[in-house]
Amino acid sequence: MSNIFAGKFIVLDGPDGCGKSTQTGMVSDWISCSGAEVVSFRDPGTTVIGEKIRDILLDRAHESMADNVEVLLYMAARAQLWKENIAPALEAGKCVIMDRWISSTCAYQGCAGGFGVDKVIRIGSDCLERVWPDVTVVLDVDLATSSKRMDRELDRMELKGDEYHRKVRQGFLELGDIEDSVTVIDAKNDIETVHKDVVEAINKYFEGA
């Protein structure tokens, strides 16, 4: 088992409040215990450039930002993250665990924002050396559950309204019809149960790959 995750690229994604950041940390610990060397990053962010782009994207003062601008900024941060962190880690045989990736842009800007999922993927194909990871685990939660979990000041994306976020959830649910490496799990349960389901989903993918 110590080698099955070497050089693999795994993404956890889902609507705001789904628990992906918590699960990203737990998956990183689980894979580390298997003997593989693991690194984890967040998208957008991690790099100096990516963190500055993240600040621009989430700043509540930028309410008028258009969806196509969002797409380009997210993709720019992602391209920098790939060059600086992801590609070197994969080449070194490390397992990369990501908190969000292009699946988020498909759901948020592509579906909810109306930019078009196909257009997002096309831009990603032009900008990134690799569009899809080995496996993407989408943590699905309904709007009521996610709202209860976000007991803090919301950022610009989180403030876009219930109808927008209902479309975001639908966008995530439809990703499995677009890309075979995407799997969706119910994330409404407690943290340990969700983690067990995430581990099962990842193991199932690699056992069948």
ROFI-932112 format. One line per 5 residues: number of its first residue (from 1); their letters; for each residue y, x, z of N, C-alpha, C. Coordinates in nm, 4 decimals, always signed. Layout:
N
NUM> A> Y X Z Y X Z Y X Z | ...
***
This chain:
209
1> MSNIF> -0.1212 +0.0823 +0.0000 +0.0000 +0.0000 +0.0000 +0.1254 +0.0851 +0.0000 | +0.1118 +0.2131 +0.0392 +0.2298 +0.2980 +0.0510 +0.2944 +0.3266 -0.0828 | +0.2219 +0.3085 -0.1929 +0.2770 +0.3396 -0.3238 +0.3123 +0.2167 -0.4073 | +0.2695 +0.0990 -0.3663 +0.2889 -0.0194 -0.4491 +0.4367 -0.0535 -0.4680 | +0.5208 -0.0177 -0.3710 +0.6628 -0.0494 -0.3792 +0.7489 +0.0675 -0.4278
6> AGKFI> +0.6883 +0.1812 -0.4522 +0.7648 +0.2974 -0.4977 +0.8295 +0.2695 -0.6331 | +0.9592 +0.2921 -0.6422 +1.0304 +0.2711 -0.7671 +1.0466 +0.1263 -0.8064 | +1.0304 +0.0346 -0.7116 +1.0431 -0.1079 -0.7410 +1.1821 -0.1574 -0.7045 | +1.2225 -0.2634 -0.7734 +1.3564 -0.3205 -0.7620 +1.3402 -0.4672 -0.7220 | +1.3800 -0.4994 -0.5973 +1.3593 -0.6329 -0.5417 +1.4934 -0.6928 -0.5010
11> VLDGP> +1.5151 -0.8188 -0.5355 +1.6406 -0.8868 -0.5045 +1.6138 -1.0115 -0.4209 | +1.6958 -1.0310 -0.3179 +1.6989 -1.1568 -0.2439 +1.8305 -1.2249 -0.2727 | +1.8232 -1.3524 -0.3079 +1.9432 -1.4224 -0.3517 +1.9375 -1.5678 -0.3075 | +2.0452 -1.6393 -0.3312 +2.0506 -1.7800 -0.2958 +2.1907 -1.8237 -0.2607 | +2.2083 -1.9525 -0.2320 +2.3409 -2.0050 -0.1982 +2.3959 -1.9421 -0.0705
16> DGCGK> +2.5261 -1.9510 -0.0522 +2.5879 -1.9035 +0.0707 +2.5229 -1.9729 +0.1897 | +2.4931 -1.8962 +0.2949 +2.4322 -1.9534 +0.4131 +2.2815 -1.9644 +0.4081 | +2.2194 -1.9072 +0.3051 +2.0731 -1.9185 +0.2909 +1.9980 -1.8187 +0.3792 | +2.0671 -1.7182 +0.4315 +2.0027 -1.6189 +0.5168 +1.9560 -1.4945 +0.4443 | +2.0048 -1.4728 +0.3226 +1.9558 -1.3603 +0.2423 +1.9888 -1.2237 +0.3024
21> STQTG> +2.1046 -1.2104 +0.3662 +2.1400 -1.0811 +0.4254 +2.0441 -1.0458 +0.5389 | +2.0115 -1.1438 +0.6219 +1.9149 -1.1231 +0.7295 +1.7788 -1.0871 +0.6728 | +1.7354 -1.1625 +0.5721 +1.6042 -1.1387 +0.5131 +1.5987 -1.0066 +0.4377 | +1.7101 -0.9639 +0.3788 +1.7142 -0.8339 +0.3112 +1.6831 -0.7223 +0.4110 | +1.7431 -0.7307 +0.5292 +1.7157 -0.6307 +0.6319 +1.5717 -0.6336 +0.6790
26> MVSDW> +1.5168 -0.7534 +0.6950 +1.3792 -0.7670 +0.7424 +1.2791 -0.7179 +0.6377 | +1.3065 -0.7468 +0.5111 +1.2182 -0.6996 +0.4037 +1.2240 -0.5472 +0.3942 | +1.3430 -0.4913 +0.4096 +1.3569 -0.3450 +0.4070 +1.2732 -0.2812 +0.5168 | +1.2774 -0.3389 +0.6369 +1.1980 -0.2860 +0.7488 +1.0483 -0.2991 +0.7211 | +1.0084 -0.4130 +0.6665 +0.8668 -0.4388 +0.6368 +0.8128 -0.3384 +0.5345
31> ISCSG> +0.8884 -0.3159 +0.4271 +0.8428 -0.2232 +0.3244 +0.8449 -0.0797 +0.3757 | +0.9429 -0.0463 +0.4587 +0.9460 +0.0874 +0.5194 +0.8194 +0.1135 +0.6011 | +0.7740 +0.0103 +0.6717 +0.6524 +0.0246 +0.7537 +0.5278 +0.0453 +0.6690 | +0.5357 +0.0080 +0.5402 +0.4209 +0.0278 +0.4518 +0.4099 +0.1728 +0.4059 | +0.5153 +0.2514 +0.4311 +0.5133 +0.3915 +0.3922 +0.6046 +0.4249 +0.2765
36> AEVVS> +0.6624 +0.3234 +0.2138 +0.7533 +0.3478 +0.1012 +0.8930 +0.3799 +0.1525 | +0.9655 +0.4619 +0.0783 +1.1046 +0.4910 +0.1124 +1.1926 +0.3806 +0.0552 | +1.2757 +0.3220 +0.1394 +1.3520 +0.2036 +0.1018 +1.5018 +0.2277 +0.1171 | +1.5785 +0.1751 +0.0219 +1.7243 +0.1696 +0.0340 +1.7671 +0.0269 +0.0006 | +1.8740 -0.0188 +0.0639 +1.9226 -0.1539 +0.0357 +2.0725 -0.1499 +0.0112
41> FRDPG> +2.1180 -0.2347 -0.0795 +2.2583 -0.2412 -0.1173 +2.3007 -0.3862 -0.1292 | +2.4334 -0.4091 -0.1237 +2.4827 -0.5440 -0.1467 +2.5633 -0.5477 -0.2763 | +2.5588 -0.6625 -0.3398 +2.6259 -0.6825 -0.4682 +2.7105 -0.8095 -0.4603 | +2.8434 -0.7993 -0.4811 +2.9175 -0.6780 -0.5128 +2.9451 -0.5962 -0.3863 | +2.9664 -0.4688 -0.4071 +2.9994 -0.3825 -0.2959 +2.9271 -0.2504 -0.3011
46> TTVIG> +2.9092 -0.1900 -0.1843 +2.8377 -0.0636 -0.1625 +2.9195 +0.0575 -0.2090 | +2.9554 +0.0632 -0.3370 +3.0356 +0.1746 -0.3869 +3.1825 +0.1528 -0.3505 | +3.2619 +0.2587 -0.3569 +3.4052 +0.2460 -0.3282 +3.4692 +0.1466 -0.4243 | +3.4379 +0.1605 -0.5529 +3.4928 +0.0693 -0.6534 +3.4419 -0.0722 -0.6303 | +3.3123 -0.0840 -0.6034 +3.2527 -0.2159 -0.5822 +3.3121 -0.2891 -0.4634
51> EKIRD> +3.3412 -0.2162 -0.3554 +3.3993 -0.2803 -0.2378 +3.5419 -0.3289 -0.2655 | +3.6157 -0.2541 -0.3462 +3.7509 -0.2986 -0.3822 +3.7455 -0.4227 -0.4704 | +3.6495 -0.4248 -0.5626 +3.6314 -0.5433 -0.6470 +3.5887 -0.6625 -0.5613 | +3.5017 -0.6385 -0.4646 +3.4580 -0.7450 -0.3740 +3.5776 -0.8064 -0.3003 | +3.6660 -0.7205 -0.2525 +3.7852 -0.7689 -0.1823 +3.8685 -0.8596 -0.2718
56> ILLDR> +3.8847 -0.8206 -0.3970 +3.9619 -0.9013 -0.4918 +3.8942 -1.0358 -0.5150 | +3.7634 -1.0334 -0.5350 +3.6885 -1.1552 -0.5650 +3.6894 -1.2558 -0.4503 | +3.6822 -1.2074 -0.3284 +3.6674 -1.2972 -0.2137 +3.7983 -1.3310 -0.1434 | +3.9050 -1.2662 -0.1848 +4.0350 -1.2897 -0.1216 +4.0831 -1.4323 -0.1498 | +4.1131 -1.5060 -0.0437 +4.1550 -1.6455 -0.0578 +4.2895 -1.6590 -0.1302
61> AHESM> +4.3640 -1.5500 -0.1392 +4.4928 -1.5536 -0.2091 +4.4752 -1.5650 -0.3603 | +4.3537 -1.5350 -0.4105 +4.3299 -1.5355 -0.5552 +4.2639 -1.6649 -0.6012 | +4.3158 -1.7744 -0.5535 +4.2582 -1.9065 -0.5809 +4.2559 -1.9397 -0.7296 | +4.3509 -1.8880 -0.8053 +4.3634 -1.9232 -0.9466 +4.2725 -1.8419 -1.0388 | +4.1916 -1.7520 -0.9821 +4.1068 -1.6674 -1.0669 +4.0117 -1.7520 -1.1527
66> ADNVE> +4.0068 -1.7232 -1.2816 +3.9218 -1.7975 -1.3748 +3.7767 -1.7512 -1.3660 | +3.6861 -1.8388 -1.4067 +3.5433 -1.8079 -1.3988 +3.5047 -1.6886 -1.4862 | +3.5653 -1.6769 -1.6042 +3.5306 -1.5633 -1.6898 +3.5783 -1.4311 -1.6292 | +3.6890 -1.4358 -1.5552 +3.7372 -1.3160 -1.4851 +3.6394 -1.2798 -1.3741 | +3.5910 -1.3805 -1.3022 +3.4902 -1.3568 -1.1988 +3.3679 -1.2884 -1.2572
71> VLLYM> +3.3195 -1.3399 -1.3696 +3.2010 -1.2817 -1.4338 +3.2227 -1.1341 -1.4627 | +3.3360 -1.1009 -1.5225 +3.3620 -0.9628 -1.5616 +3.3777 -0.8712 -1.4405 | +3.4407 -0.9208 -1.3353 +3.4563 -0.8389 -1.2150 +3.3220 -0.8164 -1.1447 | +3.2435 -0.9216 -1.1323 +3.1108 -0.9051 -1.0722 +3.0267 -0.8071 -1.1537 | +3.0336 -0.8180 -1.2847 +2.9526 -0.7300 -1.3683 +3.0014 -0.5853 -1.3605
76> AARAQ> +3.1326 -0.5670 -1.3484 +3.1870 -0.4314 -1.3353 +3.1381 -0.3665 -1.2054 | +3.1428 -0.4408 -1.0955 +3.0947 -0.3881 -0.9678 +2.9462 -0.3552 -0.9762 | +2.8729 -0.4406 -1.0447 +2.7268 -0.4234 -1.0597 +2.6946 -0.2988 -1.1431 | +2.7698 -0.2777 -1.2496 +2.7464 -0.1608 -1.3346 +2.7723 -0.0313 -1.2585 | +2.8765 -0.0309 -1.1763 +2.9064 +0.0873 -1.0959 +2.7982 +0.1113 -0.9920
81> LWKEN> +2.7516 +0.0043 -0.9306 +2.6454 +0.0140 -0.8306 +2.5169 +0.0680 -0.8932 | +2.4880 +0.0233 -1.0138 +2.3690 +0.0735 -1.0830 +2.3798 +0.2247 -1.1059 | +2.4952 +0.2672 -1.1573 +2.5130 +0.4082 -1.1901 +2.5090 +0.4972 -1.0663 | +2.5791 +0.4570 -0.9615 +2.5925 +0.5421 -0.8429 +2.4715 +0.5385 -0.7500 | +2.4105 +0.4210 -0.7357 +2.3107 +0.4051 -0.6298 +2.1725 +0.3612 -0.6773
86> IAPAL> +2.1685 +0.2559 -0.7563 +2.0380 +0.1971 -0.7880 +1.9554 +0.2876 -0.8785 | +2.0136 +0.3303 -0.9901 +1.9382 +0.4136 -1.0847 +1.8869 +0.5422 -1.0200 | +1.9706 +0.6177 -0.9464 +1.9184 +0.7393 -0.8822 +1.8061 +0.7098 -0.7825 | +1.8181 +0.5993 -0.7095 +1.7147 +0.5654 -0.6110 +1.5832 +0.5330 -0.6787 | +1.5881 +0.4544 -0.7846 +1.4651 +0.4186 -0.8564 +1.4014 +0.5417 -0.9198
91> EAGKC> +1.4848 +0.6274 -0.9760 +1.4333 +0.7498 -1.0386 +1.3669 +0.8412 -0.9359 | +1.4128 +0.8328 -0.8103 +1.3557 +0.9139 -0.7027 +1.2315 +0.8489 -0.6421 | +1.1923 +0.7346 -0.6961 +1.0728 +0.6667 -0.6467 +1.0950 +0.5809 -0.5240 | +1.2206 +0.5529 -0.4916 +1.2501 +0.4680 -0.3761 +1.2417 +0.3207 -0.4147 | +1.2163 +0.2373 -0.3169 +1.2189 +0.0927 -0.3373 +1.3595 +0.0444 -0.3076
96> VIMDR> +1.4192 -0.0265 -0.4031 +1.5557 -0.0768 -0.3879 +1.5503 -0.2253 -0.3536 | +1.6131 -0.2612 -0.2404 +1.6230 -0.4011 -0.1989 +1.7687 -0.4429 -0.2105 | +1.7950 -0.5468 -0.2893 +1.9317 -0.5898 -0.3139 +1.9624 -0.7243 -0.2496 | +2.0823 -0.7324 -0.1938 +2.1404 -0.8575 -0.1465 +2.2292 -0.9077 -0.2604 | +2.1743 -0.9957 -0.3438 +2.2337 -1.0522 -0.4663 +2.2196 -0.9573 -0.5850
101> WISST> +2.2218 -1.0180 -0.7049 +2.2227 -0.9450 -0.8315 +2.2684 -1.0428 -0.9380 | +2.2304 -1.0244 -1.0625 +2.2808 -1.1090 -1.1712 +2.2419 -1.2555 -1.1539 | +2.1369 -1.2827 -1.0773 +2.0968 -1.4201 -1.0478 +2.2119 -1.4980 -0.9851 | +2.2918 -1.4318 -0.9015 +2.4076 -1.4980 -0.8399 +2.5114 -1.5372 -0.9446 | +2.5398 -1.4482 -1.0365 +2.6388 -1.4788 -1.1391 +2.5903 -1.5916 -1.2295
106> CAYQG> +2.4607 -1.5945 -1.2566 +2.4036 -1.7056 -1.3345 +2.4270 -1.8386 -1.2632 | +2.4020 -1.8423 -1.1311 +2.4129 -1.9671 -1.0557 +2.5580 -2.0077 -1.0304 | +2.6395 -1.9114 -0.9897 +2.7773 -1.9432 -0.9528 +2.8670 -1.9635 -1.0753 | +2.8891 -1.8575 -1.1496 +2.9803 -1.8691 -1.2634 +2.9125 -1.9341 -1.3851 | +2.7868 -1.8967 -1.4082 +2.7170 -1.9497 -1.5253 +2.6941 -2.0981 -1.5187
111> CAGGF> +2.6392 -2.1448 -1.4055 +2.6064 -2.2869 -1.3910 +2.7213 -2.3650 -1.3279 | +2.7547 -2.3327 -1.2023 +2.8568 -2.4096 -1.1310 +2.9947 -2.3962 -1.1955 | +3.0276 -2.2767 -1.2431 +3.1587 -2.2544 -1.3031 +3.1686 -2.2984 -1.4478 | +3.0537 -2.3260 -1.5099 +3.0539 -2.3736 -1.6483 +3.0696 -2.2655 -1.7525 | +3.0620 -2.1381 -1.7115 +3.0756 -2.0293 -1.8081 +2.9559 -2.0231 -1.9022
116> GVDKV> +2.8387 -2.0590 -1.8506 +2.7166 -2.0559 -1.9317 +2.6224 -1.9466 -1.8880 | +2.5015 -1.9842 -1.8490 +2.4030 -1.8874 -1.8020 +2.3651 -1.7898 -1.9125 | +2.3483 -1.8404 -2.0332 +2.3127 -1.7536 -2.1459 +2.4190 -1.6466 -2.1697 | +2.5449 -1.6847 -2.1559 +2.6536 -1.5894 -2.1754 +2.6543 -1.4832 -2.0654 | +2.6241 -1.5250 -1.9418 +2.6161 -1.4295 -1.8314 +2.5086 -1.3255 -1.8597
121> IRIGS> +2.3907 -1.3730 -1.9013 +2.2789 -1.2827 -1.9289 +2.3112 -1.1902 -2.0462 | +2.3808 -1.2438 -2.1466 +2.4179 -1.1621 -2.2618 +2.5146 -1.0510 -2.2221 | +2.6134 -1.0838 -2.1394 +2.7077 -0.9819 -2.0920 +2.6351 -0.8796 -2.0049 | +2.5437 -0.9298 -1.9211 +2.4649 -0.8390 -1.8380 +2.3827 -0.7432 -1.9213 | +2.3269 -0.7923 -2.0302 +2.2461 -0.7086 -2.1191 +2.3296 -0.5999 -2.1840
126> DCLER> +2.4561 -0.6294 -2.2090 +2.5462 -0.5313 -2.2702 +2.5976 -0.4292 -2.1689 | +2.6052 -0.4696 -2.0403 +2.6680 -0.3845 -1.9384 +2.5693 -0.3072 -1.8518 | +2.4492 -0.3606 -1.8367 +2.3540 -0.3040 -1.7414 +2.2332 -0.2450 -1.8117 | +2.1824 -0.1377 -1.7580 +2.0596 -0.0802 -1.8125 +1.9404 -0.1713 -1.7850 | +1.9504 -0.2507 -1.6797 +1.8429 -0.3418 -1.6445 +1.9031 -0.4705 -1.5896
131> VWPDV> +1.8746 -0.5822 -1.6559 +1.9308 -0.7102 -1.6141 +1.8521 -0.7701 -1.4977 | +1.7203 -0.7786 -1.5124 +1.6365 -0.8423 -1.4111 +1.5575 -0.7395 -1.3309 | +1.5474 -0.7580 -1.2002 +1.4665 -0.6698 -1.1162 +1.3178 -0.7000 -1.1342 | +1.2324 -0.6293 -1.0603 +1.0893 -0.6590 -1.0665 +1.0609 -0.7993 -1.0155 | +1.1293 -0.8380 -0.9089 +1.1136 -0.9736 -0.8558 +1.2433 -1.0162 -0.7877
136> TVVLD> +1.2795 -1.1418 -0.8060 +1.3929 -1.2026 -0.7380 +1.3405 -1.3175 -0.6535 | +1.3652 -1.3124 -0.5238 +1.3275 -1.4218 -0.4344 +1.4530 -1.5022 -0.4022 | +1.4561 -1.6273 -0.4463 +1.5686 -1.7162 -0.4191 +1.5381 -1.7952 -0.2926 | +1.6286 -1.7871 -0.1945 +1.6148 -1.8606 -0.0692 +1.6907 -1.9911 -0.0829 | +1.6181 -2.0998 -0.0911 +1.6796 -2.2298 -0.1187 +1.7122 -2.3054 +0.0098
141> VDLAT> +1.8375 -2.3482 +0.0229 +1.8789 -2.4359 +0.1326 +1.9704 -2.5443 +0.0774 | +1.9669 -2.6611 +0.1424 +2.0574 -2.7679 +0.1017 +2.1969 -2.7411 +0.1574 | +2.2928 -2.8182 +0.1089 +2.4330 -2.7942 +0.1436 +2.4587 -2.8154 +0.2929 | +2.3945 -2.9142 +0.3521 +2.4153 -2.9418 +0.4946 +2.3679 -2.8249 +0.5803 | +2.2526 -2.7686 +0.5444 +2.1981 -2.6558 +0.6199 +2.2861 -2.5326 +0.6065
146> SSKRM> +2.3274 -2.5037 +0.4850 +2.4096 -2.3841 +0.4635 +2.5443 -2.3965 +0.5336 | +2.6019 -2.5158 +0.5353 +2.7315 -2.5358 +0.6002 +2.7228 -2.5117 +0.7505 | +2.6141 -2.5555 +0.8120 +2.5946 -2.5359 +0.9558 +2.5826 -2.3870 +0.9904 | +2.5259 -2.3105 +0.8992 +2.5021 -2.1693 +0.9268 +2.6266 -2.0834 +0.9109 | +2.7257 -2.1326 +0.8387 +2.8450 -2.0516 +0.8125 +2.9557 -2.0873 +0.9109
151> DRELD> +2.9358 -2.0508 +1.0347 +3.0304 -2.0794 +1.1410 +3.1307 -1.9649 +1.1513 | +3.2154 -1.9548 +1.0502 +3.3136 -1.8458 +1.0435 +3.4184 -1.8836 +0.9400 | +3.5194 -1.7987 +0.9263 +3.6211 -1.8230 +0.8238 +3.5590 -1.8001 +0.6867 | +3.5770 -1.8953 +0.5968 +3.5133 -1.8875 +0.4655 +3.5980 -1.8080 +0.3679 | +3.5297 -1.7384 +0.2747 +3.6016 -1.6625 +0.1725 +3.6332 -1.7524 +0.0531
156> RMELK> +3.6965 -1.6944 -0.0479 +3.7418 -1.7733 -0.1634 +3.6274 -1.8449 -0.2344 | +3.5148 -1.7778 -0.2518 +3.4013 -1.8388 -0.3207 +3.3390 -1.9503 -0.2374 | +3.3323 -1.9279 -0.1078 +3.2713 -2.0279 -0.0189 +3.3567 -2.1534 -0.0062 | +3.4863 -2.1422 -0.0381 +3.5789 -2.2548 -0.0246 +3.5878 -2.3416 -0.1504 | +3.5005 -2.3218 -0.2446 +3.5140 -2.3909 -0.3735 +3.4744 -2.5389 -0.3716
161> GDEYH> +3.4212 -2.5873 -0.2615 +3.3944 -2.7302 -0.2506 +3.2480 -2.7674 -0.2661 | +3.2126 -2.8838 -0.2116 +3.0729 -2.9273 -0.2079 +3.0119 -2.9445 -0.3462 | +3.0865 -3.0042 -0.4390 +3.0308 -3.0283 -0.5717 +2.9989 -2.8967 -0.6416 | +3.0873 -2.8001 -0.6286 +3.0629 -2.6682 -0.6863 +2.9353 -2.6079 -0.6289 | +2.9214 -2.6153 -0.4976 +2.8060 -2.5513 -0.4331 +2.6757 -2.6274 -0.4566
166> RKVRQ> +2.6856 -2.7585 -0.4824 +2.5650 -2.8317 -0.5243 +2.5174 -2.7805 -0.6604 | +2.6121 -2.7522 -0.7476 +2.5775 -2.6972 -0.8791 +2.5235 -2.5549 -0.8670 | +2.5773 -2.4784 -0.7722 +2.5257 -2.3436 -0.7472 +2.3780 -2.3511 -0.7097 | +2.3461 -2.4398 -0.6174 +2.2064 -2.4543 -0.5744 +2.1180 -2.4924 -0.6934 | +2.1645 -2.5872 -0.7736 +2.0865 -2.6275 -0.8902 +2.0676 -2.5109 -0.9861
171> GFLEL> +2.1715 -2.4291 -1.0004 +2.1617 -2.3124 -1.0873 +2.0544 -2.2164 -1.0409 | +2.0464 -2.1946 -0.9102 +1.9415 -2.1080 -0.8556 +1.8032 -2.1686 -0.8791 | +1.7910 -2.2989 -0.8591 +1.6604 -2.3642 -0.8750 +1.6101 -2.3578 -1.0187 | +1.7024 -2.3517 -1.1133 +1.6639 -2.3502 -1.2549 +1.6341 -2.2102 -1.3073 | +1.6615 -2.1076 -1.2274 +1.6412 -1.9704 -1.2749 +1.4952 -1.9400 -1.3066
176> GDIED> +1.4038 -2.0040 -1.2318 +1.2620 -1.9810 -1.2566 +1.2182 -2.0254 -1.3949 | +1.2917 -2.1190 -1.4539 +1.2604 -2.1648 -1.5904 +1.3114 -2.0668 -1.6952 | +1.4019 -1.9785 -1.6539 +1.4619 -1.8822 -1.7457 +1.3924 -1.7468 -1.7387 | +1.3568 -1.7068 -1.6168 +1.3019 -1.5726 -1.5935 +1.1774 -1.5812 -1.5053 | +1.0656 -1.5283 -1.5563 +0.9374 -1.5379 -1.4853 +0.9347 -1.4625 -1.3530
181> SVTVI> +1.0193 -1.3621 -1.3368 +1.0166 -1.2813 -1.2152 +1.0937 -1.3443 -1.0998 | +1.1468 -1.4653 -1.1207 +1.2202 -1.5364 -1.0162 +1.1273 -1.6348 -0.9462 | +1.1248 -1.6288 -0.8129 +1.0475 -1.7242 -0.7340 +1.1378 -1.7864 -0.6295 | +1.1196 -1.9164 -0.6034 +1.2046 -1.9900 -0.5099 +1.1238 -2.0290 -0.3874 | +1.1804 -2.0061 -0.2671 +1.1144 -2.0480 -0.1441 +1.2098 -2.1321 -0.0595
186> DAKND> +1.1534 -2.2154 +0.0245 +1.2307 -2.2992 +0.1155 +1.2812 -2.2131 +0.2306 | +1.4130 -2.2060 +0.2476 +1.4715 -2.1203 +0.3510 +1.5331 -2.1997 +0.4657 | +1.4951 -2.3263 +0.4798 +1.5509 -2.4082 +0.5879 +1.4830 -2.3818 +0.7218 | +1.3663 -2.3186 +0.7200 +1.2913 -2.2950 +0.8428 +1.3523 -2.1829 +0.9266 | +1.2889 -2.1524 +1.0414 +1.3378 -2.0448 +1.1260 +1.3215 -1.9096 +1.0560
191> IETVH> +1.3898 -1.8085 +1.1078 +1.3969 -1.6766 +1.0431 +1.2586 -1.6162 +1.0211 | +1.1719 -1.6221 +1.1215 +1.0400 -1.5600 +1.1099 +0.9527 -1.6307 +1.0067 | +0.9612 -1.7638 +1.0014 +0.8829 -1.8388 +0.9019 +0.9299 -1.8064 +0.7609 | +1.0619 -1.8007 +0.7450 +1.1171 -1.7666 +0.6128 +1.0742 -1.6257 +0.5738 | +1.0798 -1.5333 +0.6686 +1.0383 -1.3953 +0.6397 +0.8923 -1.3911 +0.5946
196> KDVVE> +0.8073 -1.4646 +0.6621 +0.6660 -1.4702 +0.6244 +0.6509 -1.5201 +0.4811 | +0.7280 -1.6218 +0.4445 +0.7215 -1.6765 +0.3085 +0.7761 -1.5778 +0.2052 | +0.8805 -1.5037 +0.2438 +0.9362 -1.4024 +0.1537 +0.8336 -1.2924 +0.1279 | +0.7710 -1.2443 +0.2336 +0.6682 -1.1404 +0.2214 +0.5537 -1.1888 +0.1332 | +0.5122 -1.3117 +0.1542 +0.4035 -1.3682 +0.0739 +0.4418 -1.3753 -0.0733
201> AINKY> +0.5662 -1.4151 -0.1006 +0.6129 -1.4255 -0.2387 +0.6166 -1.2886 -0.3061 | +0.6649 -1.1876 -0.2336 +0.6722 -1.0526 -0.2889 +0.5319 -0.9967 -0.3119 | +0.4453 -1.0115 -0.2128 +0.3062 -0.9630 -0.2273 +0.2355 -1.0300 -0.3424 | +0.2567 -1.1601 -0.3566 +0.1905 -1.2359 -0.4647 +0.2335 -1.1837 -0.6001 | +0.3628 -1.1519 -0.6121 +0.4113 -1.1020 -0.7405 +0.3495 -0.9678 -0.7745
206> FEGA> +0.3525 -0.8743 -0.6801 +0.3033 -0.7404 -0.7094 +0.1511 -0.7343 -0.7217 | +0.0826 -0.8215 -0.6521 -0.0628 -0.8268 -0.6660 -0.1021 -0.8786 -0.8036 | -0.0184 -0.9644 -0.8596 -0.0513 -1.0217 -0.9903 +0.0140 -0.9498 -1.1061 | +0.0986 -0.8522 -1.0742 +0.1714 -0.7812 -1.1822 +0.0823 -0.6836 -1.2564
***
